[in-house]
Amino acid sequence: MTPDEACRILKVEPKPRGLSRDYANQFGDAAVVAAYERRPPYPASLDPLFVELAGGPAAHLLDLGCGTGELARRLAPQVGAITAIDQSERMLALARALPGGDAPNLTWIAGRVEDVALAGPFSSALAAESFHWFDWPALARRLTACVPSRRLILAERHDAPTPWAPQLATLIARFSTNREFQSYDLLEELTARRLLVIEGRMTEPLGPFAQSIDDYVTSLHSRNGLSRDRMTVEAAAAFDAGVRAAVAPHATDGRLAISSATRVVWGRLGAA
């Protein structure tokens, strides 16, 4: 076997630039936390699948990088227990205050998922738009020890193509503070490193989600590289004005119909 063939079988190079902890830390910014609830929700029709994959009604689910706890709060009444972790104290403070945040079987933990104290074992682990930020090999090793099933559930939202997508891409490229971002495919990254064996997948559409232009613009500031706390006032204002100009022709009575879909992939963790 040649060295090139070996590299293709087992990927060992560092994570893509732009996914470092320095960029992940922006999700603790007050501006990002304030914008987070403007994101489209995960389809409620996925709840039975999440419960099944978690291990059923008696499951103890570990939610990794839970943010404001949309799924943790929603699934808590449907499973035995949920332990939800996020490194941002601000995110967890909001999660506790939102509906369902005080569920008695829901435990919130602030810290890095790679090394925070855990009281397992857990039936499965869930990462909703968060796993790309973690130290993949370190976390995979840790989860194989505290999740006997080695079940990992990944959920990612994807916006449907919009007429203003090219303009938005240009604005993000110009104003994003993440100047090291590289395109990547999380599943390819994990499987190439032998950290995940995929067992199943499905995609569920949310359908049109009505959102005001103001809320849509705010939602963008919850994304990587667009924290208002890290942009200059002038840059944030110019970005917002550009987005408003791009979307305004497609709004009805000041509201946009946003279509998105959530891809759920599940599999068995490895620990290369």
C-alpha positions in Angstrom: 0.0 0.0 0.0 1.4 3.4 -1.0 1.4 6.3 1.5 -1.2 8.1 -0.6 -3.5 5.1 -0.5 -3.1 4.9 3.3 -4.0 8.6 3.7 -7.1 8.1 1.7 -8.1 5.2 4.0 -7.4 6.9 7.2 -7.5 10.7 7.2 -5.0 12.2 9.8 -4.6 15.8 8.8 -5.9 18.5 11.1 -9.5 19.7 11.0 -10.4 22.3 8.3 -9.3 25.8 9.3 -12.2 27.9 10.5 -13.4 25.2 12.8 -11.0 25.9 15.6 -12.0 26.6 19.2 -11.3 30.3 18.7 -14.2 30.5 16.2 -16.3 28.2 18.3 -16.0 30.6 21.3 -18.1 33.2 19.5 -21.2 31.2 20.4 -20.7 32.5 23.9 -21.0 36.1 22.6 -24.1 37.9 24.0 -25.0 39.0 20.5 -25.0 35.4 19.2 -27.1 34.2 22.1 -29.6 37.0 21.6 -29.9 36.0 17.9 -30.0 32.2 18.4 -33.8 31.9 18.8 -34.4 33.5 15.4 -33.1 30.3 13.7 -35.8 28.1 12.1 -36.8 25.3 14.3 -36.2 21.6 13.8 -39.3 19.8 12.4 -41.4 18.4 15.2 -42.1 15.5 13.0 -38.6 14.3 13.7 -39.3 13.8 17.5 -40.3 10.1 17.2 -37.1 9.4 15.3 -35.0 11.1 17.9 -36.7 9.2 20.7 -36.2 5.9 18.9 -32.6 6.6 18.1 -32.0 7.8 21.6 -33.1 4.4 23.0 -36.8 4.8 23.5 -38.9 6.3 26.3 -36.4 5.2 29.1 -33.4 6.6 27.3 -30.8 8.9 28.9 -29.7 11.1 26.1 -26.5 13.2 26.1 -27.0 16.4 24.1 -23.6 17.8 22.9 -23.3 21.5 22.3 -27.0 22.0 23.1 -27.1 25.8 22.7 -30.4 27.1 23.9 -31.7 23.6 24.2 -34.3 23.5 21.5 -34.2 19.7 21.2 -33.3 19.0 24.8 -36.3 21.0 26.0 -38.6 19.5 23.4 -37.5 15.8 23.9 -37.3 15.9 27.7 -41.0 14.9 28.3 -40.5 12.0 25.8 -37.4 10.2 27.3 -36.2 9.2 30.7 -33.5 11.9 31.1 -31.4 14.3 29.1 -28.0 15.7 30.1 -27.4 18.8 27.9 -23.9 20.4 27.7 -22.7 23.7 26.3 -19.6 25.7 26.9 -21.5 28.9 26.9 -23.0 29.9 30.2 -25.1 32.5 28.4 -26.6 29.9 26.2 -27.5 27.7 29.2 -29.0 30.7 31.1 -31.4 31.3 28.2 -32.1 27.6 27.8 -33.2 27.3 31.5 -35.5 30.3 31.1 -37.2 29.1 27.9 -40.3 26.9 28.0 -39.4 23.4 29.2 -36.0 24.5 30.5 -37.0 23.6 34.1 -38.0 20.0 33.3 -37.0 17.8 36.3 -35.3 15.2 34.1 -33.2 17.7 32.3 -29.7 18.5 33.5 -27.8 21.5 32.1 -24.0 21.4 32.3 -21.6 24.2 31.4 -18.2 23.2 30.0 -16.3 21.6 27.1 -17.9 18.3 26.1 -14.4 16.8 25.7 -13.6 17.1 29.4 -16.6 18.2 31.5 -17.6 15.8 34.3 -20.3 13.4 33.2 -22.5 11.0 35.2 -23.2 8.3 32.6 -23.8 5.8 31.2 -25.9 7.3 28.4 -28.1 5.5 25.9 -26.9 7.7 23.0 -25.3 11.1 22.1 -26.9 13.8 20.0 -25.2 16.7 18.3 -27.4 19.2 16.5 -25.3 21.5 14.3 -22.4 21.3 16.8 -20.2 18.3 16.3 -18.0 20.1 13.8 -16.7 22.4 16.6 -15.4 19.6 18.8 -12.0 17.8 19.1 -13.2 14.8 17.0 -10.8 12.0 18.1 -10.8 13.1 21.8 -14.6 13.2 21.9 -15.0 10.0 20.1 -12.8 8.2 22.6 -14.7 9.8 25.5 -18.1 8.9 24.1 -17.2 5.2 23.5 -16.5 5.0 27.2 -19.7 6.7 28.5 -22.1 5.6 25.7 -22.1 1.8 25.7 -24.2 1.6 22.5 -21.7 4.0 20.7 -24.8 5.6 19.1 -24.2 9.1 17.8 -27.1 11.1 16.2 -26.2 14.1 14.1 -28.8 16.7 13.0 -28.1 19.5 10.6 -30.4 22.1 9.1 -30.0 23.1 5.5 -31.8 26.1 3.9 -33.4 25.5 0.6 -32.0 27.5 -2.3 -33.3 31.0 -2.4 -33.3 33.7 -5.1 -31.0 35.9 -2.9 -28.5 33.1 -2.1 -25.7 34.4 -4.5 -26.0 37.9 -3.0 -25.9 36.5 0.5 -22.9 34.4 -0.2 -21.1 37.5 -1.5 -22.0 39.4 1.6 -20.8 36.6 3.9 -17.5 36.3 2.1 -17.0 40.1 2.4 -18.0 40.6 6.1 -17.5 37.3 7.9 -14.9 37.5 10.6 -13.9 33.9 10.0 -11.3 34.5 7.3 -10.0 30.9 7.5 -13.3 29.1 6.6 -13.0 26.2 4.2 -15.8 24.1 2.8 -16.0 20.7 4.4 -18.3 17.7 4.7 -18.6 16.5 8.4 -19.6 13.0 7.5 -16.7 12.6 5.1 -14.4 14.0 7.7 -15.6 11.6 10.4 -15.8 8.5 8.3 -12.4 9.1 6.7 -10.9 9.2 10.2 -12.7 6.0 11.2 -14.5 7.9 13.9 -18.1 7.0 12.7 -19.7 4.1 10.9 -22.9 5.4 9.4 -26.0 3.2 10.0 -28.8 5.3 8.7 -29.9 8.7 7.5 -33.0 10.6 6.6 -34.0 14.2 5.6 -37.1 15.9 6.8 -38.4 19.2 5.3 -39.7 21.9 7.6 -41.8 23.5 4.9 -42.2 27.3 4.5 -41.3 29.1 7.7 -42.7 32.6 7.8 -40.2 35.1 9.1 -40.0 38.8 9.2 -37.1 40.4 7.4 -35.8 41.8 10.7 -35.8 38.3 12.3 -34.2 36.8 9.2 -31.4 39.3 9.3 -31.0 38.7 13.1 -30.8 35.0 12.6 -27.8 35.4 10.3 -25.9 36.9 13.2 -26.2 33.6 15.1 -23.9 32.0 12.5 -20.2 31.4 12.5 -18.3 34.5 11.6 -21.3 36.9 11.9 -21.4 37.7 15.6 -22.2 41.4 16.0 -19.9 41.5 19.0 -16.9 40.7 16.6 -17.9 42.8 13.7 -17.4 46.5 13.7 -20.6 48.6 14.0 -20.0 49.8 10.4 -19.5 46.3 9.0 -22.6 45.0 10.8 -24.7 47.8 9.5 -23.4 47.4 5.9 -24.0 43.6 6.0 -27.6 44.1 7.3 -28.3 46.7 4.7 -27.0 44.4 2.0 -29.1 41.5 3.2 -32.3 43.7 3.4 -31.8 44.9 -0.1 -31.3 41.3 -1.4 -34.4 39.9 0.3 -36.8 42.8 0.1 -38.0 42.0 -3.5 -39.0 38.5 -2.3 -40.9 39.4 0.8 -44.7 39.7 1.2 -45.9 42.3 3.7 -42.4 42.4 5.1 -42.2 38.6 5.6 -40.1 35.9 4.0 -41.1 32.2 3.4 -38.0 30.3 4.4 -37.8 26.6 3.5 -35.3 24.3 5.1 -34.7 20.7 5.8 -33.1 18.8 8.6 -30.7 15.9 7.8 -30.5 13.3 10.5 -27.6 10.8 10.3 -26.9 8.1 12.9 -24.2 5.6 13.4 -21.7 3.9 15.6 -18.7 5.7 17.0 -15.2 4.6 16.7 -12.1 5.8 18.5 -9.2 5.9 16.1 
